[in-house]
Amino acid sequence: MKKSPHKKLFIDSLDRCAVSEDFIPSFYEHFLAVSDEISEKFRNTDFELQNRMLLKSLRLSADATSGVPEALKELRARAESHDRYHLNIEPRFYEHWLSAVVETASDFDPKWNDEIKESWEVVLGYVIKHMIKYY
């Protein structure tokens, strides 16, 4: 996915969301509320560190969709850390993750609209396909 028209919309929206320190914690609140099974995966998580990592990963996602080599390398490393041999994040969880992050972004981006929503879904959908491929 080279020169994605969605990248700029996604990054601009992410920047608006990230202005609030509550954005990432709110996402985790939504995501962990989906099921006890998902919540259990995060039982021993250092959320201060996790919050910083997720924001970095979201930015990385946009670069990966446009083929930035370093971002693709990082994405591959994330896929490996989440595969069945490491964190064992099953593919079925990603649908819930995407729903929670899009819902949260819609709450925090004052310019949210259908085009921005599509950009989040396209950019993060690309990443999810990659994560599932290497599960």
C-alpha positions in Angstrom: 0.0 0.0 0.0 2.2 2.8 -1.3 1.4 6.5 -0.9 -1.9 5.9 0.9 -4.3 8.8 0.7 -5.5 7.7 4.1 -2.2 8.3 5.9 -2.5 12.0 6.3 -6.1 11.9 7.4 -5.2 9.2 9.9 -2.1 11.0 11.3 -4.0 14.3 11.5 -6.8 12.6 13.4 -4.4 10.7 15.6 -2.7 14.0 16.5 -6.0 15.6 17.4 -6.8 12.6 19.6 -3.4 12.4 21.2 -3.8 16.0 22.5 -5.8 14.5 25.3 -3.9 12.4 27.8 -7.1 10.4 28.2 -7.2 9.1 24.6 -5.1 5.9 25.1 -6.4 5.1 28.6 -10.0 5.5 27.3 -9.2 3.1 24.4 -8.0 0.5 26.9 -11.1 1.0 29.0 -13.3 0.3 25.9 -11.1 -2.6 24.8 -10.8 -4.4 28.1 -14.5 -4.1 28.7 -15.2 -6.3 25.6 -14.5 -9.5 27.5 -12.9 -11.1 30.5 -10.6 -13.0 28.1 -9.2 -9.8 26.6 -8.9 -8.2 30.1 -7.0 -11.2 31.3 -4.4 -10.8 28.5 -3.6 -7.4 30.1 -3.6 -8.6 33.7 0.1 -7.9 34.4 0.4 -4.9 32.0 2.3 -1.8 33.0 -0.2 0.6 31.4 2.0 3.7 31.6 4.5 1.9 29.3 1.7 0.3 27.3 0.0 3.6 26.6 3.3 5.1 25.2 3.9 2.0 23.1 0.4 2.0 21.6 0.7 5.7 20.6 4.0 4.9 19.0 2.5 1.8 17.3 -0.4 3.8 15.9 2.0 6.3 14.3 4.1 3.4 13.0 1.0 1.9 11.4 0.6 4.9 9.1 4.2 4.7 8.0 3.9 1.0 7.4 1.0 1.4 5.1 3.0 3.7 2.9 6.0 1.3 2.8 8.5 3.0 5.0 11.2 0.3 5.5 11.8 1.0 9.2 8.1 1.0 9.9 7.7 -2.3 8.1 10.6 -3.8 10.1 9.0 -2.6 13.4 5.6 -4.0 12.2 7.2 -7.4 11.6 8.7 -7.3 15.1 5.3 -6.5 16.6 3.7 -9.3 14.7 6.3 -11.7 16.0 5.8 -10.5 19.6 2.1 -11.0 19.3 2.2 -14.4 17.5 1.1 -17.8 18.9 4.6 -18.5 20.3 4.9 -15.3 22.3 1.9 -13.2 23.5 -0.6 -15.4 21.6 -2.9 -12.7 20.5 -5.4 -14.6 18.5 -6.6 -13.2 15.2 -10.2 -13.0 16.6 -9.2 -10.3 19.0 -8.2 -7.8 16.4 -11.7 -7.1 15.3 -12.5 -6.0 18.8 -9.3 -4.0 19.0 -10.2 -2.1 15.8 -13.7 -1.4 16.9 -12.5 -0.1 20.3 -9.8 2.1 18.8 -12.1 3.6 16.1 -14.9 4.2 18.7 -12.4 5.9 21.0 -10.9 8.0 18.2 -14.4 9.1 17.2 -14.9 10.3 20.8 -11.7 12.3 20.8 -11.4 13.8 17.3 -13.5 16.9 17.1 -13.3 16.7 13.3 -14.4 13.1 13.1 -16.4 12.2 9.9 -16.9 9.2 7.6 -13.8 9.9 5.6 -11.6 10.0 8.7 -13.3 6.8 10.0 -12.5 5.1 6.7 -8.8 6.2 7.1 -8.5 4.6 10.5 -10.1 1.4 9.3 -7.9 1.2 6.2 -4.6 2.0 8.0 -5.3 -0.2 10.9 -6.9 -2.9 8.7 -3.6 -3.1 6.8 -1.7 -3.6 10.1 -4.2 -6.2 11.4 -3.9 -8.2 8.1 -0.1 -8.2 8.7 -0.5 -9.3 12.3 -2.8 -12.1 11.4 -0.6 -13.3 8.5 2.3 -13.9 10.9 0.2 -15.3 13.8 
